[in-house]
Amino acid sequence: TVWEECVITSPKQTQIVALSATLPNADDLAGWIQSVTQRDTSLIEAGGTRPVPLRYLFASSSGISPIFKDRDAGPGSPKGLLGWRGDGIPPKTSDRHRNNENRIPSGLQINPTIKRTMEKRMEKVSRIVKRMSLERERQERSKKWNSSNDEYALPRRNKSFTLKEERRSKERLLKA
């Protein structure tokens, strides 16, 4: 890979500082860098907790919001998966449903603000696709009406969007 070649081909006077918050084999990497560059290598690790906590955020035109209901929840974040699948700090017993232990804790559920934003976006896209479909139908009716005086004109079927065309249009609009 590119970073490996950078390490291997770096001049002797180059000092390499490599940072990673989630490197499981840091000892192996430090040993490899030392063997490849023939330079003394020091590995400095932060003990126990993650030195830079992860925050899962969603940016939109209305601002930046946490993705999860609990802003400190998520893989690798301070509260982890809130005890789900054995990771992180479990929620209070009142927050867990006794009848379904595999249920995702409420703090890991999607932030309602983001849900509303996505629902609004989907409604807008659906309205645009419906408008495009109606416009296509109108154009087809207009063509059919204009060609009705031509005795050789083939009958045209009403061409609104097929389900596949509608899905593709929605996907294209969501990417925009």
C-alpha positions as CSV (number, residue, x, y, z in Angstrom):
1,T,0.0,0.0,0.0
2,V,1.0,3.6,-0.3
3,W,1.7,4.1,3.4
4,E,4.0,1.1,3.5
5,E,6.0,2.4,0.6
6,C,6.2,5.8,2.3
7,V,7.7,4.1,5.4
8,I,10.1,1.8,3.3
9,T,11.4,4.6,1.0
10,S,11.6,7.4,3.6
11,P,15.1,9.0,3.9
12,K,17.1,8.2,7.1
13,Q,16.6,11.8,8.4
14,T,12.8,11.5,8.3
15,Q,11.1,11.1,11.6
16,I,7.9,9.1,11.4
17,V,5.0,9.8,13.8
18,A,2.2,7.4,13.4
19,L,-1.1,7.9,15.2
20,S,-4.0,5.5,15.6
21,A,-6.8,5.3,18.1
22,T,-7.8,1.7,17.2
23,L,-4.7,-0.2,16.2
24,P,-4.9,-3.7,17.6
25,N,-1.4,-4.8,16.6
26,A,0.6,-1.7,17.5
27,D,3.6,-3.8,18.7
28,D,3.8,-5.6,15.4
29,L,3.6,-2.4,13.4
30,A,6.3,-0.7,15.5
31,G,8.6,-3.8,15.1
32,W,8.0,-3.9,11.3
33,I,8.8,-0.1,11.0
34,Q,12.0,-0.7,13.0
35,S,13.1,-3.7,10.9
36,V,12.4,-1.9,7.6
37,T,13.9,1.5,8.4
38,Q,16.8,0.3,10.7
39,R,15.9,3.1,13.1
40,D,15.0,3.0,16.8
41,T,11.2,2.9,17.2
42,S,9.3,3.9,20.3
43,L,5.7,2.8,20.8
44,I,3.7,5.1,23.1
45,E,0.3,3.8,24.1
46,A,-2.5,5.4,26.1
47,G,-3.5,3.0,28.8
48,G,-7.1,1.7,29.3
49,T,-9.5,4.1,27.7
50,R,-9.5,5.6,24.2
51,P,-7.5,8.8,24.2
52,V,-9.9,10.5,21.8
53,P,-13.5,9.4,22.4
54,L,-15.6,8.8,19.3
55,R,-18.8,10.8,18.7
56,Y,-21.3,9.8,16.1
57,L,-22.7,13.0,14.5
58,F,-24.9,13.7,11.5
59,A,-24.4,17.0,9.6
60,S,-27.3,18.5,7.6
61,S,-28.5,21.9,6.5
62,S,-30.2,22.3,9.9
63,G,-26.9,21.7,11.8
64,I,-25.0,18.9,13.5
65,S,-26.9,16.3,15.5
66,P,-25.9,13.2,17.4
67,I,-26.8,10.0,15.4
68,F,-28.0,8.1,18.4
69,K,-30.5,9.2,21.1
70,D,-27.6,9.0,23.7
71,R,-24.8,11.3,22.3
72,D,-22.1,9.2,24.1
73,A,-23.3,5.9,22.7
74,G,-22.0,3.9,19.7
75,P,-19.1,1.5,18.9
76,G,-15.9,2.8,20.5
77,S,-17.6,5.8,22.2
78,P,-17.5,6.5,25.9
79,K,-20.6,4.4,26.7
80,G,-20.0,1.9,23.9
81,L,-23.0,-0.1,22.9
82,L,-24.7,0.5,26.2
83,G,-24.2,-3.1,27.3
84,W,-25.7,-4.5,24.1
85,R,-23.8,-7.5,23.1
86,G,-21.6,-7.1,26.2
87,D,-20.0,-3.8,25.1
88,G,-20.0,-0.6,27.1
89,I,-21.9,0.7,30.0
90,P,-25.3,-1.0,30.4
91,P,-28.4,1.2,30.8
92,K,-30.4,1.2,34.0
93,T,-32.6,-1.8,34.4
94,S,-35.7,0.3,33.8
95,D,-34.4,1.1,30.3
96,R,-34.0,-2.5,29.3
97,H,-37.0,-4.6,28.3
98,R,-37.0,-7.8,30.4
99,N,-39.0,-9.7,27.8
100,N,-36.5,-9.1,25.0
101,E,-32.9,-8.9,26.0
102,N,-31.7,-8.7,22.4
103,R,-33.6,-5.4,21.8
104,I,-31.3,-2.5,21.0
105,P,-31.1,-0.1,24.0
106,S,-33.1,3.1,23.5
107,G,-29.9,5.2,23.6
108,L,-28.6,3.4,20.5
109,Q,-31.8,4.1,18.5
110,I,-31.6,6.7,15.8
111,N,-32.0,10.3,17.0
112,P,-35.7,11.4,16.2
113,T,-34.3,14.6,14.7
114,I,-32.5,12.6,12.0
115,K,-35.5,10.4,11.4
116,R,-37.7,13.5,10.8
117,T,-35.1,15.0,8.5
118,M,-34.9,11.8,6.5
119,E,-38.7,11.4,6.3
120,K,-39.0,15.0,5.1
121,R,-36.3,14.3,2.5
122,M,-38.1,11.2,1.3
123,E,-41.4,13.0,1.1
124,K,-39.8,15.7,-1.0
125,V,-38.2,13.2,-3.3
126,S,-41.5,11.3,-3.7
127,R,-43.3,14.5,-4.6
128,I,-40.7,15.3,-7.2
129,V,-40.8,11.8,-8.7
130,K,-44.7,12.0,-8.8
131,R,-44.5,15.4,-10.5
132,M,-42.0,13.9,-13.1
133,S,-44.3,10.9,-13.7
134,L,-47.4,13.2,-14.2
135,E,-45.4,15.4,-16.6
136,R,-44.4,12.3,-18.6
137,E,-48.1,11.2,-18.8
138,R,-49.2,14.7,-19.9
139,Q,-46.5,14.7,-22.6
140,E,-47.6,11.3,-23.8
141,R,-51.3,12.3,-23.9
142,S,-50.3,15.4,-25.9
143,K,-48.3,13.3,-28.4
144,K,-51.3,10.9,-28.7
145,W,-53.7,13.8,-29.3
146,N,-51.4,15.4,-31.9
147,S,-51.0,12.1,-33.8
148,S,-54.7,11.1,-33.6
149,N,-55.3,12.7,-37.1
150,D,-52.7,10.4,-38.6
151,E,-54.4,7.2,-39.7
152,Y,-51.2,5.2,-39.5
153,A,-50.3,6.3,-35.9
154,L,-50.0,3.3,-33.6
155,P,-52.0,3.5,-30.4
156,R,-49.8,4.6,-27.6
157,R,-50.1,3.3,-24.1
158,N,-50.1,5.6,-21.1
159,K,-46.4,5.8,-20.0
160,S,-46.1,6.8,-16.4
161,F,-43.0,5.7,-14.5
162,T,-42.5,2.0,-14.0
163,L,-41.6,1.0,-10.4
164,K,-38.0,0.5,-11.5
165,E,-37.9,4.0,-13.1
166,E,-39.5,5.5,-10.0
167,R,-36.9,3.8,-7.7
168,R,-34.0,4.9,-9.8
169,S,-35.3,8.5,-9.9
170,K,-35.6,8.5,-6.1
171,E,-32.1,7.1,-5.7
172,R,-30.7,9.7,-8.1
173,L,-32.5,12.5,-6.3
174,L,-31.3,11.3,-2.8
175,K,-27.7,11.3,-4.0
176,A,-28.0,14.9,-5.2
